[in-house]
C-alpha cells in the first residue's frame, strides 16, 4: 500500500496525522478520519470499527483488461483480467488517476489513449496502453503477466496476493509513467 507519504497524498489527510496513526501515537481517531483513510483503499468504515472484522488488510485493487496471450491462451480470443493491487503503488495510482481523468472527458476520436471507447473497451485500451512494456516482454517470452482468473476471488480483488516480483514490476512501471506524464498524474487539476 505504499508508505505514509503516499497514504497522505492518496487520502488527503495530513502527513503528521497519518504518521501518528501508523506509529500508534493517535489511538482514537474520529470516524471521519477513518472513513477518509479507508475510502481510497476500498475499506468501509466498519472494517475499522466493528469487532470480528478480519485482521488482515483486504487484498484489493483495480482490475484491468489485456489482450489474449501467454503460453496457455494462444488460441483463445477472450480478454484477460489483470489485478493492479494497492501494494503495487504507484501503478495503482497511475491507472486510477488516468481512468478518472480520461473518463471525465467526453468519448471522442481525439480523447487520448481511449478515444471513443466506453465500458470494458475503455478499460482494455487504458490497461493495454499502460502495460505495453510488460505485454512486449511477455511476447518475447521474458515473463508472463499475472492474470486474475475471471469470476474468481482474485478477479474480485480478494484472496491470493500476486507475488512480490509482480508487485515490484508494477511499481517500477508506475514510477516510469509518473516520470513520463508528471503534469497529468501528479497534479489535481488537469489542462
C-alpha positions as CSV (number, residue, x, y, z in Angstrom):
1,X,0.0,0.0,0.0
2,X,3.0,2.3,-0.3
3,X,4.2,4.4,2.6
4,X,3.0,7.1,5.0
5,X,3.7,9.9,2.5
6,X,1.8,8.0,-0.3
7,X,-1.1,7.3,2.1
8,X,-1.2,11.0,3.0
9,X,-1.3,12.1,-0.7
10,X,-3.9,9.5,-1.6
11,X,-6.3,10.2,1.3
12,X,-5.7,14.0,1.6
13,X,-5.1,13.5,5.3
14,X,-2.0,15.4,6.6
15,X,1.3,13.6,6.8
16,X,1.5,14.1,10.6
17,X,-1.9,12.6,11.2
18,X,-1.3,9.6,9.0
19,X,2.1,9.1,10.7
20,X,0.5,9.3,14.2
21,X,-2.0,6.7,13.1
22,X,0.7,4.5,11.7
23,X,3.0,4.6,14.7
24,X,0.1,4.3,17.2
25,X,0.5,7.7,18.9
26,X,-3.0,8.5,17.8
27,X,-5.2,5.8,19.2
28,X,-8.7,7.3,18.9
29,X,-9.1,8.9,15.5
30,X,-12.6,10.3,14.7
31,X,-14.9,8.4,12.4
32,X,-14.5,11.0,9.6
33,X,-10.7,10.4,9.6
34,X,-11.2,6.6,9.5
35,X,-13.7,6.9,6.6
36,X,-11.4,9.2,4.7
37,X,-8.5,6.9,5.3
38,X,-10.3,3.8,4.2
39,X,-12.2,5.0,1.1
40,X,-9.3,5.1,-1.4
41,X,-8.3,1.6,-0.3
42,X,-11.7,0.1,-0.6
43,X,-12.2,-0.2,3.1
44,X,-15.6,0.5,4.6
45,X,-15.8,2.3,7.9
46,X,-17.0,-0.9,9.6
47,X,-13.6,-2.5,8.8
48,X,-12.1,-0.2,11.4
49,X,-14.9,-0.1,13.9
50,X,-16.7,-3.4,14.0
51,X,-15.4,-6.2,16.2
52,X,-15.0,-9.5,14.4
53,X,-13.8,-8.0,11.1
54,X,-10.8,-9.8,9.6
55,X,-7.4,-8.5,10.9
56,X,-5.7,-8.6,7.6
57,X,-6.0,-5.7,5.1
58,X,-8.1,-6.8,2.1
59,X,-6.0,-7.5,-0.9
60,X,-7.8,-5.2,-3.3
61,X,-7.0,-3.1,-6.2
62,X,-8.3,-2.5,-9.7
63,X,-8.9,-5.0,-12.5
64,X,-7.6,-4.2,-15.9
65,X,-8.1,-6.0,-19.2
66,X,-5.3,-7.1,-21.5
67,X,-5.3,-8.9,-24.9
68,X,-5.2,-12.7,-25.1
69,X,-1.6,-14.0,-24.9
70,X,0.8,-16.1,-22.9
71,X,1.5,-19.7,-23.3
72,X,-1.8,-21.0,-22.1
73,X,-4.0,-18.6,-24.1
74,X,-2.5,-18.6,-27.5
75,X,-5.7,-19.9,-29.2
76,X,-8.2,-18.0,-27.0
77,X,-9.8,-14.8,-28.1
78,X,-11.1,-13.6,-24.7
79,X,-9.5,-10.7,-22.8
80,X,-7.5,-11.5,-19.7
81,X,-8.1,-9.8,-16.4
82,X,-5.1,-8.5,-14.5
83,X,-5.1,-7.3,-10.9
84,X,-3.4,-4.0,-10.2
85,X,-3.2,-4.3,-6.4
86,X,-2.8,-1.4,-3.9
87,X,0.5,-2.9,-3.0
88,X,1.7,-2.1,-6.5
89,X,1.5,1.6,-5.7
90,X,2.3,3.8,-7.8
91,X,0.9,1.7,-10.7
92,X,-2.5,1.7,-9.0
93,X,-2.3,5.5,-8.7
94,X,-1.5,5.9,-12.4
95,X,-4.3,3.5,-13.5
96,X,-6.8,5.1,-11.2
97,X,-5.9,8.7,-12.0
98,X,-5.9,8.1,-15.8
99,X,-9.2,6.2,-15.5
100,X,-10.7,9.1,-13.7
101,X,-9.3,11.9,-15.8
102,X,-10.0,10.2,-19.2
103,X,-13.4,9.1,-18.0
104,X,-14.3,12.7,-17.3
105,X,-13.7,13.6,-20.9
106,X,-16.4,13.1,-23.5
107,X,-15.8,10.0,-25.6
108,X,-14.3,11.3,-28.9
109,X,-11.9,10.1,-31.5
110,X,-9.3,12.6,-30.2
111,X,-9.6,11.7,-26.5
112,X,-6.1,10.5,-25.5
113,X,-5.4,6.8,-25.2
114,X,-9.1,5.5,-25.2
115,X,-10.8,7.5,-28.0
116,X,-14.5,6.8,-28.1
117,X,-14.3,3.6,-26.0
118,X,-16.6,3.0,-23.1
119,X,-17.0,0.3,-20.5
120,X,-14.8,-2.8,-21.0
121,X,-13.3,-1.3,-24.2
122,X,-12.2,1.8,-22.2
123,X,-10.6,-0.4,-19.5
124,X,-9.0,-2.6,-22.2
125,X,-7.4,0.4,-24.1
126,X,-6.2,2.0,-20.9
127,X,-4.7,-1.2,-19.4
128,X,-3.1,-2.2,-22.7
129,X,-1.6,1.2,-23.1
130,X,-0.1,1.2,-19.6
131,X,1.1,-2.4,-19.8
132,X,2.8,-2.2,-23.2
133,X,6.3,-2.9,-21.8
134,X,5.0,-5.9,-19.9
135,X,3.0,-7.2,-22.9
136,X,6.0,-6.8,-25.1
137,X,8.2,-8.7,-22.7
138,X,5.5,-11.4,-22.5
139,X,5.5,-11.7,-26.3
140,X,9.3,-12.2,-26.3
141,X,9.0,-14.9,-23.7
142,X,10.7,-12.9,-20.9
143,X,7.8,-13.1,-18.4
144,X,4.1,-13.7,-18.3
145,X,1.6,-11.3,-16.8
146,X,0.0,-12.3,-13.6
147,X,-3.6,-12.9,-14.6
148,X,-6.6,-12.8,-12.3
149,X,-9.0,-15.7,-13.1
150,X,-12.3,-14.5,-14.4
151,X,-15.0,-14.8,-11.7
152,X,-12.6,-15.8,-9.0
153,X,-11.8,-14.1,-5.7
154,X,-8.6,-12.8,-7.3
155,X,-10.6,-11.1,-10.0
156,X,-12.7,-9.5,-7.4
157,X,-9.6,-8.2,-5.7
158,X,-9.7,-10.6,-2.8
159,X,-7.7,-13.6,-1.7
160,X,-4.3,-14.5,-3.2
161,X,-1.9,-11.6,-3.5
162,X,0.3,-11.6,-6.6
163,X,3.9,-12.4,-5.8
164,X,6.5,-9.8,-4.8
165,X,8.2,-9.9,-8.2
166,X,4.9,-8.9,-10.0
167,X,4.2,-6.1,-7.5
168,X,7.8,-4.9,-7.9
169,X,7.5,-4.8,-11.7
170,X,4.2,-2.9,-11.5
171,X,5.6,-0.4,-9.0
172,X,8.6,0.3,-11.4
173,X,6.2,0.6,-14.3
174,X,4.1,3.0,-12.3
175,X,7.1,5.1,-11.4
176,X,8.0,5.2,-15.1
177,X,4.6,6.6,-16.0
178,X,4.8,9.1,-13.2
179,X,8.0,10.4,-14.7
180,X,6.6,10.4,-18.3
181,X,3.3,12.1,-17.5
182,X,4.0,14.2,-14.4
183,X,1.7,17.1,-15.2
184,X,-1.2,14.8,-15.8
185,X,-0.6,12.3,-12.9
186,X,0.9,14.4,-10.2
187,X,-1.4,17.4,-10.1
188,X,-5.0,17.5,-9.1
189,X,-6.1,19.9,-11.9
190,X,-5.7,18.8,-15.5
191,X,-5.4,21.0,-18.5
